[in-house]
Each structure stands twice: as C-alpha cells, then as structure tokens.
Amino acid sequence: MENSRSTEARKLCALAPIIPVLVVHDVAHARPLAEALVRGGLPVLEVTLRTPAALEVISEMAKVEGGYAGAGTLVTPEDVAAAVKAGARFGVSPGATGALLDATEAAGLPMLPGAATASEAMALLARGYDVQKFFPAEASGGVAALKGIGGPLPQITFCPTGGINPGNAESYLSQPNVICAGGSWVAPNDLVAAGKWDEIEALARAASKLAR
Ligand SMILES: O=C(O)C(=O)C[C@H](O)[C@H](O)COP(=O)(O)O
C-alpha cells in the first residue's frame, strides 16, 4: 500500500518462512543460539522481552553476522526505548496501542504489530500497517480465521504466531495472506539449556525449508 509503515517488516518477513520466537534466560546462550539459527537458514530472530536477560541477549545477537535480532513482547513505550537502546533491528508486539505505535514510529523502529480480529487488523491498516502479526493464531481460529479475514481484507498480510508447529506450519504458509510464521519450536528450552546448538541448527534448517 502507499505510505505503508510495513515496508521494512515485509522485507524481514520475506527472508525466511519462520521467525523463531526466543525466550532466552542466559545471556551466554545468545551468540551460539543466534549463530545456530542463522546457520540453519533463519536469520530473523524475535527475542521476547520476557526474561531479565532479554535486552542483553538482543545486544549480543545483534553482533551475529547475517542475523537480524529484534525485540518481541513490546507492550509499553518504555519497552520500545529499551529495545532500541539494546540494538533491536525491529519490534514485534502481541497487540497494539496508540502509545506503543507512537513510540515505535518516533524511534523509527520497523514494527510488526499484533492483531487477532478484523477490527484490530483494520485499525492497524488505517495507521499504515499492512503486515501484521496474527496472535494468538491457533487460539484465534487458526487458518480458518485467516481465510475469513482475508476475504474482505486481502490487502493485509499476516505473520501468524502462537500454536504454530511443524505439523501445521505449511497449512498457514500456503495461505495467500500469510508471508511467514512465528514459532518457538525451533529453539526449545531444553536444547538451549543443554547447549545443543547442532540440534537447534537442524530444527532451523527444517523450518527454513517449509514451503510457502
Ligand atoms: O511474547 C510474545 O510477544 C510473543 O510473541 C508470544 C509468542 O508469539 C508465543 O509465545 C509463541 O508461541 P508458540 O510458538 O506457540 O510458543
């Protein structure tokens, strides 16, 4: 769309079929985890601001060549300021508020804001966001809901996240209004804690080959 605020988000979403959603507790895991995911073909990394280490994790991941580390779970303007300071290349939010978008726009932070209903998607579209996170995807009706929203609102493209797994990912990715999907399965807590980077790379590689 003209004057889209989603130009950068669209480019990032086009880089790989899956955006890993990362909950990282130990900053020592940041570099090897990001390197494994990038090696596996998933360069766009959403680090959720759900752990005390998250901002430092973003700063470490930002140093990984070929990667794009962003901040997820942006809820407040303060989150945005902290994420930008940490070096986040983009932001993701589960929903959207005017205050949050005022902050990301003022900071020039490329943004993937969340919506779960037609009204929320329309409000974001009116503000210029034609690429949106569809969250929580499975709980909000999954592929059927995306098909439903895509009827009257085909100009909006989604990154569904929440409940996506290797078994259902391709049914999402095959929708005309889906550009990529987010998921945590490529970096399970137990593999991260155990430093099993090769296994994470293999999960990433499989995810990077999902058809869309
Ligand atoms: O914290 C956020 O802002 C989020 O983005 C939530 C994530 O989208 C989901 O936690 C990922 O869902 P799963 O792949 O089902 O684990």
PDBQT file of the ligand as one rigid body, heavy atoms in Angstrom, charges set to zero:
ROOT
HETATM    1  O1  LIG A 301       5.910 -12.876  23.812  1.00  0.00    +0.000 OA
HETATM    2  C1  LIG A 301       5.420 -12.506  22.757  1.00  0.00    +0.000 C 
HETATM    3  O2  LIG A 301       5.294 -11.330  22.421  1.00  0.00    +0.000 OA
HETATM    4  C2  LIG A 301       5.030 -13.454  21.800  1.00  0.00    +0.000 C 
HETATM    5  O3  LIG A 301       5.311 -13.212  20.667  1.00  0.00    +0.000 OA
HETATM    6  C3  LIG A 301       4.366 -14.676  22.177  1.00  0.00    +0.000 C 
HETATM    7  C4  LIG A 301       4.743 -15.689  21.162  1.00  0.00    +0.000 C 
HETATM    8  O4  LIG A 301       4.210 -15.344  19.944  1.00  0.00    +0.000 OA
HETATM    9  C5  LIG A 301       4.326 -17.028  21.514  1.00  0.00    +0.000 C 
HETATM   10  O5  LIG A 301       4.727 -17.336  22.810  1.00  0.00    +0.000 OA
HETATM   11  C6  LIG A 301       4.915 -18.032  20.585  1.00  0.00    +0.000 C 
HETATM   12  O6  LIG A 301       4.042 -19.063  20.581  1.00  0.00    +0.000 OA
HETATM   13  P1  LIG A 301       4.474 -20.568  20.466  1.00  0.00    +0.000 P 
HETATM   14  O7  LIG A 301       5.238 -20.736  19.210  1.00  0.00    +0.000 OA
HETATM   15  O8  LIG A 301       3.161 -21.261  20.464  1.00  0.00    +0.000 OA
HETATM   16  O9  LIG A 301       5.285 -20.865  21.697  1.00  0.00    +0.000 OA
ENDROOT
TORSDOF 0
